[in-house]
Amino acid sequence: MRMANDKGEAVYYNGVTKHGKFQWVIKGIGSTVVLGRDRQRRKSRTFTQEMQAERYLARHGFHPDNTLFSTGKIN
């Protein structure tokens, strides 16, 4: 799912299976960076618990990007 914040940054938020376990990945789009555990700047970050990923997104102001639906790019 594509998500954006008020600063114009965008990320993808998806559930994936890694090493036989379900995990959640937040991946930056374009020049958007995702902060790691020690505030290091990365292109993506993996969470083992969905609540942790959702809290990260809320803390950084990300919300579902509905502009794709309003422009008609997705039916």
Beta strands, then each sheet from edge to edge (+ up, - down):
strand 1: 2-4
strand 2: 10-18
strand 3: 21-28
strand 4: 34-35
strand 5: 41-42
strand 6: 44-47
strand 7: 63-64
sheet 1: 6+ 3- 2+ 1- 7+
sheet 2: 4+ 5-
end
